[in-house]
Amino acid sequence: MSLDVHEQFMKAAIDKAEQGIVKGQTPFGACIVRKGVIVSCEHNQVWKNTDITAHAEITTIRQACRKLKTIVLSECVIYSTCEPCPMCFSACHWARIPILVYGARIKDAKRAGFNELNISNFRMKSLGKSGMIMIGDVLAQESRRLFKDWLKIASHKGY
């Protein structure tokens, strides 16, 4: 896939994160694409669902699995506005998603005040011997802007 295609789908994830910010959620979005078509696109829903595991990647994986009626997403690409946390990276691995594209990095989320474990996806990939292809820094500036937008309006409910 070309960088333009990756940017197109990353923009969808960014748009979804912006929708989440407006709804009082944290500034994360994710999009799952299969054969060039968006299957699911969600924002973080931790506060909405009172569910600490309702990260954008998790909610979009759940939706994609229901829609495709499978837990194997081996024909899909996931786009995330931020490098996934260890939980979300593991979920991508377990769903057998072969390609992960992200914008901002874990360190950017940590700088914005999130309680991140500072373990890069490259480190997790190496330790777990995962075959996942990772493409980082796609629309990174736009993805980091989400943190700034959120910090301006959020009440931070414990973050």
N, C-alpha and C positions, 0 to 999 in steps of 0.2 A: 504494500500500500504506500502511496505517496504521502509526503508530509502534508500536502493540502487536504487529503482525505482525513488524515489524523486530526488536523486542525478543525475541520468541519465537525467531527464528532466530539472533539474536546469542547468546542463552542456550545454544543448541546448540553454537555455536563456543566459547564460554567453557567449557562442560562438557568439550569435546574437549581444549581446552588444559590443563585441570586433569588429565585423564587422562594427557596427555603429561608434565606435571610429575612425576607419580607414577612414570612410566616413565623419568625422568632426562633428559627432553628440555626444551628451552627453552619459555617460557610463551606460546606463540602457537597459535591455533586458527583455522580457517576452515571455512566451510560454503557450499555452492552449492545454490541452490534454483531449481527450474523449476516454474512454474505452481502455486506453493504447496506443493510437495513437495521434501523434501531429496533431492538427487541424490548428494551426497558431503559428508563432513564429516571433516576430518583435523586432526591437530596437527603441529607442526614435527617433522621426523625427521632433522635434520642429523646428530646424533651417532649415532643408530641406524644410518643408512645410510652414514656417513662421506661425506656428500655436502653440501657447503656450499649447494647450490641446493635442498635438500629443505625449503624453508620451507613453512609451513602452506598458504599460498595456492597454491603450486606443486603440492604433493602433492594437494590437493583438486581443482585444475584437471586434473591428470593422471588422477585417478580418474574425474572427471565425463566427460572426453573418452572414456575407455575404455568407460565404462558407456553413454554415449549414442552411441558409435561416430561421433564427429565432433570436429573441432577448433574448430567454430564454436559458441560458447555464447551466442548472441545472444538466447535466450529466458530467460536465467538472471540471477540476482542473486547476488553474492558477499558474504558477511558475513565480516569479519576482526576479530579481537580487537584488532588494532592497525593503524593506517594503514600500508598496504603500503610496503615498501622500493621503490626504483626498479626492481629486477628484477621484483618481484611485480606492481607497477603495470603494467609493460610487458607481462607475461604476461596480465594481465586485459585489457589493450587488444588484444593480438594475438588473444586468444580471442573478442574482440568482445563481452565481457560489458558490457551497457549500464549496469548500476547496481552501484555499490560502496558498501557500508555498513560502517563501521568504528567501533571503540570508542575505545581509547587512541590517542595520536598518536606520531609518530616521535620527538618530543622526550622522551616518556615512556620509550620503549625506550632512548634514548641515556642518560637519567638512571639507568636500571637497569644500565648498563654495556655495552650492546650497541654494536657498531661500526657505527653507522648513518651513512649519508650524510644530512645534514640538508637534504634536498630534499623539500618537501611535495608531496603528490599534486596539489594545486591548481596548483603551479608546473609540474609535469610535464604536467598537462592543458593548461595554457596554452601551454607551449613546443611541445608536440606537436599542438596543436589537436585534442585528443581530444573526442569528444562524450559521454564517459562522465558519468553523473550520479553525484555523490558525496554521501553523507550521513554526516557525522561525528558523533562524540561520543554514539553510541547505546550505552547502558550503559557509558559511559566509566569511571565509578568502579569498577565490577565488573571491567572489563578492566584497569585500572591495578592492582587488587588482585592480579592474576595475577603481576605483576612482584614485588610484596612477598612473596607466597607462595613464589615461585621463589628469591628472594634468601635466604630463611630456610633453605632445604634444599639448594640447589644447590652443587655443587663448582666450578662456573663454568668448567670445562675450556677455558680460553683466552678467555672472553668478558670 
